[in-house]
């Protein structure tokens, strides 16, 4: 999908926080900031998804409820 404010050939690939890709090997500061924001959003959603799993599914992936709660207690910017 093309956007009028992006360079020719640039694409938007995320409906929430679009990635900005333009010509050339270097990313702009804006593109790097968007990548960080996408990582934080993905991390936060992943932790929420883990919290919704039941004990059986947690065992299947090798996690305990206390490990999940520990992970959920982290801030979105913490890996």
C-alpha positions, -999 to +999 in steps of 0.1 A: +000+000+000+015+034-010+010+065+011+013+100-003+039+111+023+063+082+017+090+079-009+081+060-041+083+023-035+079+026+003+054+003+020+033+002+051+033-033+066+017-029+101-018-016+105-010-002+140+025+012+137+036+013+101+071+005+091+086+032+068+109+018+042+125+040+015+153+037-009+189+032+004+205+010+031+202+034+060+170+038+080+159+072+091+156+081+128+119+080+124+120+044+110+142+033+138+119+048+164+089+031+147+108-002+149+113+002+186+077+011+192+066-020+172+089-042+194+074-027+226+039-033+213+046-069+203+063-075+236+034-062+256+008-081+236+029-113+239+029-110+277-008-105+277-013-135+255+009-157+279-013-146+308-044-160+291-029-195+287-042-223+310-019-245+330-019-273+304-008-250+276+019-234+299+033-269+307+034-277+269+056-247+263+077-253+294+066-223+316+051-221+350+024-196+362+050-179+384+073-174+354+045-159+334+036-136+362+072-126+365+073-118+328+040-098+330+055-077+359+081-063+335+077-030+318+071-030+281+106-018+273+123-046+293+133-076+274 
